[in-house]
Amino acid sequence: QVQLVESGGGLVQAGGSLRLSCAASGVPFSRYAVGWFRQAPGKEREFVAAISWSASSTNFADSVKGRFTISRDNAKDTVYLQMNSLKPEDTAVYYCASKIYYSYGYYDTPRSIVEYDYWGQGTQVTVSS
């Protein structure tokens, strides 16, 4: 079983940057695609970004394209979400999630919540105006 722990959230002014980390334990991380999602108060959880298990493909929500990047270090079983030019509307709890691939999926970057097998507890990101 995979356990995911997010870190790196906090309070930042608009225009600032944060780097979130998603650390995995339990099983080797290298065959897992990883996604980041966020949920603001009163809103549904939404897709933010994803990276394939091979790190060959990434996918971003339109709202964060050009501002956020996603990367992974399989040697450290960690995925990162670098968030730049933050806006107040980025305020939310950010969750990472993983989906295992036993075969294929080299370029897969799932965007749907239901495709993911394991979830972290979330980390709060607050962007002040």
C-alpha positions in Angstrom: 0.0 0.0 0.0 1.2 3.5 -0.8 1.2 6.3 1.7 1.5 9.8 0.4 2.4 12.9 2.4 2.2 16.4 1.1 4.3 19.3 2.4 5.4 22.7 1.5 2.1 24.6 1.8 1.8 27.9 3.5 0.8 31.5 3.3 2.3 33.6 0.4 1.5 36.9 -1.2 0.1 37.2 -4.7 2.9 36.8 -7.2 5.0 34.7 -4.9 6.1 31.0 -5.2 5.8 27.8 -3.3 7.0 24.3 -3.9 4.9 21.4 -2.8 6.3 18.0 -2.2 4.5 14.6 -2.3 6.6 11.9 -0.6 5.6 8.3 -1.1 6.3 5.3 1.1 5.3 1.7 1.1 6.1 0.6 -2.4 8.5 1.7 -5.1 7.1 4.9 -6.6 8.6 4.5 -10.1 5.5 2.8 -11.6 3.0 5.4 -10.4 1.6 8.3 -12.2 1.1 11.2 -9.8 -1.5 13.9 -9.9 -2.0 17.1 -8.0 -5.5 18.3 -7.2 -6.9 21.1 -5.1 -10.1 21.9 -3.3 -11.2 25.4 -2.3 -13.9 26.0 0.4 -17.3 25.3 -1.0 -15.9 24.0 -4.3 -15.3 20.5 -5.8 -11.9 19.0 -5.9 -10.3 19.9 -9.3 -7.3 18.7 -11.3 -4.2 20.8 -11.2 -1.3 18.8 -12.8 -0.1 15.3 -13.4 3.1 13.5 -14.4 3.5 10.1 -15.9 5.4 7.3 -14.2 8.2 7.7 -16.8 8.3 11.5 -16.3 8.1 11.7 -20.0 4.7 13.5 -20.0 3.0 16.2 -18.0 -0.4 17.7 -18.0 -1.8 20.9 -16.5 -5.1 22.5 -16.0 -5.6 25.6 -18.1 -5.8 27.8 -15.0 -2.2 27.0 -14.0 -0.4 26.5 -17.4 2.7 28.6 -17.6 2.8 29.2 -13.9 3.1 25.7 -12.4 5.5 22.9 -13.2 5.6 19.3 -12.0 8.6 17.0 -11.7 9.6 13.8 -10.0 12.6 12.2 -8.4 12.0 8.5 -8.3 15.2 7.9 -6.4 13.6 9.9 -3.5 10.1 8.7 -4.2 9.0 12.3 -4.4 7.0 14.5 -6.8 7.2 18.2 -6.8 4.7 20.9 -7.8 6.5 24.3 -8.3 3.9 27.1 -8.2 5.0 30.5 -9.4 3.1 33.7 -9.9 0.5 32.6 -7.4 -2.9 34.2 -7.4 -5.5 34.5 -4.6 -7.7 32.1 -6.6 -5.0 29.4 -6.1 -5.9 29.3 -2.5 -7.0 25.7 -1.6 -6.0 22.5 0.0 -3.7 20.7 -2.4 -3.7 16.9 -2.6 -1.4 14.5 -4.4 -2.6 11.2 -5.6 -1.0 8.1 -7.3 -2.1 5.6 -9.9 -0.1 2.4 -10.4 0.7 1.1 -13.8 1.7 -2.6 -14.0 2.3 -2.2 -17.8 2.1 0.5 -20.5 1.0 3.9 -19.4 4.4 5.4 -20.4 2.8 8.7 -21.3 -0.4 8.6 -19.2 -1.2 11.6 -17.1 -4.7 11.0 -15.7 -6.9 14.1 -15.0 -9.9 12.3 -13.4 -10.2 11.9 -9.6 -11.6 8.4 -10.0 -8.5 7.1 -11.8 -6.3 7.5 -8.8 -5.8 4.8 -6.2 -4.1 6.6 -3.3 -4.4 10.0 -1.8 -2.5 12.2 0.6 -4.0 14.2 3.4 -3.5 17.5 1.7 -1.6 20.7 2.4 -3.1 24.2 2.7 -2.0 26.9 0.3 -3.2 30.4 1.0 -2.4 33.3 -1.3 -3.1 36.8 0.0 -3.9 39.7 -2.2 
